[in-house]
């Protein structure tokens, strides 16, 4: 009997492929009766590297081509980094599974062979959220945008363009490059992006995806929902500096948030803790508080 074939769609960057392969391995371990095949594609967000995301249309540019392939039946599921997903997800393409979260923190990476940052060279970061927090941590250091995949950014760093980079720990770990980490920021020093460290599997409405339940982690799903509720309330695209990090501890959930008012430039950060079942309401309460203060 031939195996049922599942076509998995992914961005073509090395990190995206590794993440998709991790998900495929987990599915295969539980469902040896399925045959999984990977199809990769270049997204608009991967092609336009000379502008920051908020200038070219936001995070949706990393998913548009994969969404089209899903709708047209070219692929059966797609695998994304949750932090690349727009807050508004089309009803016909639901988020189906949230595998276990990798470490969600941000890290500082120095050029190869250096023990400290070189004065007079900027820190590379293309995220408004990281930039406002970097300004507080390193007030005497300039920041400069850096785009491209992780390897591209590291080669720019090592060739002397930057004194350091700020990257997500999860991406470096999955690429087996976590030996490059010089400093791991605590979530209090630098609040991560909503969904950082979480992968998500997307599919088509109305199809049977019960076989994906084996990789769905309730904790990752709940933390993701809380973080996205915070950002959605504040209408956070790519341009406003917003960070959200939810942490489940037993029956409790702690949510940290960062909000910057684009008009006044005032940034507020805070946290809230409560029952795990009230996560979305807690996130919105925190968002309202920080917006009012800013």
C-alpha positions in Angstrom: 0.0 0.0 0.0 1.4 3.4 -0.9 1.9 6.0 1.8 -0.2 9.1 2.0 1.9 12.0 0.7 2.1 15.3 2.5 3.7 18.2 0.7 5.3 20.7 3.2 5.9 24.3 2.1 8.8 26.4 3.4 10.7 29.6 2.7 14.0 28.6 1.1 16.4 30.1 3.7 18.6 27.6 5.5 16.9 28.4 8.8 13.4 28.0 7.4 14.3 24.6 5.8 15.9 23.4 9.1 12.7 24.4 11.0 10.5 22.6 8.4 12.7 19.5 8.6 12.5 19.5 12.5 8.6 19.6 12.2 8.7 16.8 9.5 10.9 14.6 11.7 8.5 15.0 14.6 5.5 14.1 12.4 7.3 11.1 10.9 8.2 9.8 14.4 4.5 9.6 15.2 3.1 8.8 11.8 5.5 6.4 9.9 2.5 5.8 7.5 2.9 9.3 6.0 5.4 10.3 3.3 6.5 13.9 3.7 8.1 16.0 0.9 9.5 19.5 1.3 9.0 22.2 -1.3 10.7 25.6 -0.8 10.0 29.0 -2.3 11.5 32.5 -2.2 9.1 35.0 -0.7 8.9 38.7 -1.4 10.3 39.4 2.0 13.4 37.3 1.2 13.9 39.2 -2.1 13.7 42.8 -0.9 16.7 43.2 1.4 17.6 46.9 1.0 14.6 48.2 3.0 13.2 47.6 6.5 10.0 45.5 6.6 7.7 48.4 7.7 8.7 50.2 4.5 7.8 47.4 2.1 4.5 46.1 3.6 5.2 44.3 6.8 5.5 40.6 7.8 2.9 39.3 5.4 5.6 39.4 2.7 7.2 36.3 4.3 4.0 34.2 3.9 2.2 35.5 0.8 3.7 33.0 -1.7 3.2 30.1 0.7 -0.4 31.1 1.3 -1.1 31.1 -2.4 0.5 27.6 -2.7 -1.7 26.4 0.1 -4.9 27.8 -1.4 -4.1 26.3 -4.8 -3.3 22.9 -3.4 0.4 22.9 -4.4 1.3 22.2 -0.7 -0.7 20.6 2.1 0.9 22.5 5.1 3.4 25.3 5.5 5.8 25.8 8.4 6.6 29.3 9.6 8.4 31.1 12.4 5.4 32.5 14.3 7.1 35.9 14.7 7.0 36.3 10.8 3.3 35.7 10.8 0.9 38.8 10.4 -1.4 39.2 13.4 -4.4 38.8 11.0 -4.5 35.3 9.7 -7.0 34.4 6.9 -9.9 32.3 8.1 -9.4 29.8 5.3 -5.8 29.2 6.3 -5.9 28.4 10.0 -2.9 27.9 12.3 -3.0 24.2 13.1 -0.1 23.3 15.4 2.5 25.0 17.6 5.5 22.7 18.3 7.5 23.1 21.5 9.1 26.5 21.9 12.8 27.0 21.6 14.5 29.5 23.9 12.8 32.8 23.2 15.5 35.3 24.1 17.5 37.8 22.1 21.3 37.6 22.0 24.3 39.8 21.3 26.8 38.3 18.7 30.3 39.8 18.3 32.6 39.5 15.3 34.7 36.3 15.3 37.6 36.6 17.6 36.5 39.7 19.4 35.7 39.8 23.1 34.0 43.2 23.2 32.2 45.7 20.9 34.3 48.0 18.9 33.5 51.7 19.5 32.6 53.7 16.4 30.9 50.8 14.6 27.1 50.4 14.9 25.1 47.5 16.4 23.2 45.7 13.6 19.5 45.4 14.2 16.5 45.7 11.9 13.8 45.6 14.5 12.3 48.8 16.1 11.6 46.7 19.2 15.2 45.7 19.6 16.4 49.2 18.8 14.6 51.0 21.6 15.8 48.4 24.1 19.3 48.6 22.8 19.3 52.3 23.2 18.6 51.8 26.9 21.2 49.0 27.3 24.0 50.7 25.2 23.2 54.4 25.1 26.6 55.3 23.6 26.3 52.9 20.7 24.8 53.7 17.3 22.4 51.3 15.6 22.2 50.4 11.9 19.6 48.3 10.0 20.7 44.8 8.9 18.6 42.6 6.7 19.1 39.2 5.1 19.2 35.7 6.5 21.3 34.8 9.6 24.4 33.7 7.5 24.3 37.0 5.5 24.1 39.0 8.6 26.9 37.2 10.3 29.2 37.6 7.2 28.5 41.4 7.3 29.4 41.4 11.0 32.6 39.3 10.5 33.7 41.5 7.6 33.8 44.5 9.9 30.5 46.4 9.1 29.2 46.2 12.6 30.5 46.1 16.2 27.8 43.4 17.1 24.5 42.0 16.0 21.3 41.3 17.9 19.7 38.0 16.8 17.1 35.6 18.2 18.7 32.7 20.2 16.3 30.2 18.6 17.5 30.8 15.1 21.2 30.5 16.0 20.5 27.3 18.0 18.6 25.7 15.2 21.4 26.6 12.8 23.9 25.1 15.3 25.5 28.5 15.6 24.8 29.1 19.3 28.6 29.1 20.0 28.5 32.6 18.5 26.4 34.0 21.4 28.4 36.6 23.4 25.6 37.6 25.7 22.1 36.3 26.2 19.7 39.1 27.2 17.1 38.3 29.9 13.5 38.9 29.0 13.6 41.9 31.5 16.6 43.4 29.6 15.1 42.9 26.2 11.5 41.8 25.8 11.3 39.4 22.9 9.0 39.7 19.8 5.6 38.0 20.1 6.0 34.4 19.1 9.8 34.4 19.1 11.2 30.8 19.3 7.8 29.3 18.3 7.2 27.6 15.0 3.7 27.2 13.6 2.1 24.9 11.0 -0.6 26.3 8.8 -3.1 24.5 6.6 -6.5 24.8 4.7 -9.8 25.1 6.5 -12.1 22.0 6.4 -9.4 19.4 5.9 -8.5 16.6 8.3 -5.3 17.5 10.0 -5.8 15.3 13.1 -2.4 13.8 12.5 -0.8 17.1 13.5 -2.0 16.8 17.1 1.2 14.9 17.9 3.4 18.0 17.5 1.0 20.6 19.1 2.4 21.8 22.4 -0.3 23.4 24.6 2.1 25.6 26.4 3.6 27.0 23.2 0.0 27.5 21.8 -1.2 29.4 25.0 2.0 31.6 25.2 1.6 32.4 21.5 -2.1 33.4 21.9 -1.3 35.7 24.9 1.6 37.4 23.1 -0.4 37.9 19.9 -3.4 39.2 21.9 -1.2 41.9 23.4 0.2 42.9 20.0 -3.2 42.7 18.2 -4.8 45.1 20.8 -2.0 47.6 20.2 -2.4 47.1 16.4 1.3 46.3 16.2 2.7 45.8 12.7 6.4 46.0 12.1 6.8 49.8 12.5 5.8 50.3 16.1 8.2 49.0 18.7 6.2 46.4 20.5 7.4 43.3 22.4 5.5 40.6 24.2 6.7 37.6 26.2 4.4 35.2 28.0 5.7 32.5 30.4 3.6 29.7 31.8 4.5 28.5 35.3 2.1 25.8 36.5 -1.4 27.3 36.5 -0.1 30.8 36.3 1.0 32.9 33.3 3.3 36.0 33.4 3.2 38.4 30.5 5.8 41.0 29.9 5.0 43.8 27.4 6.8 46.7 25.7 4.9 49.5 24.0 6.2 52.6 22.3 3.9 55.4 21.2 5.0 56.4 17.7 3.7 59.9 18.2 5.3 60.8 21.5 8.2 58.4 21.3 7.5 57.4 24.9 8.1 53.7 25.7 6.5 51.8 28.5 7.2 48.3 29.7 5.5 46.3 32.4 4.2 42.8 33.3 1.1 41.1 34.6 0.5 37.8 36.2 -2.6 35.7 36.7 -4.4 32.5 36.0 -3.4 30.6 32.8 -7.0 30.4 31.6 -7.3 34.2 31.6 -4.2 34.8 29.4 -5.8 36.8 26.6 -7.7 39.1 29.0 -4.5 39.6 31.0 -2.6 40.5 27.9 -5.2 43.0 26.8 -5.3 44.5 30.3 -1.5 45.0 30.2 -1.7 46.5 26.7 -4.3 49.0 27.9 -2.2 50.0 30.9 1.0 50.5 28.8 -0.9 52.4 26.1 -2.5 54.7 28.7 0.9 55.4 30.3 2.6 56.1 27.0 
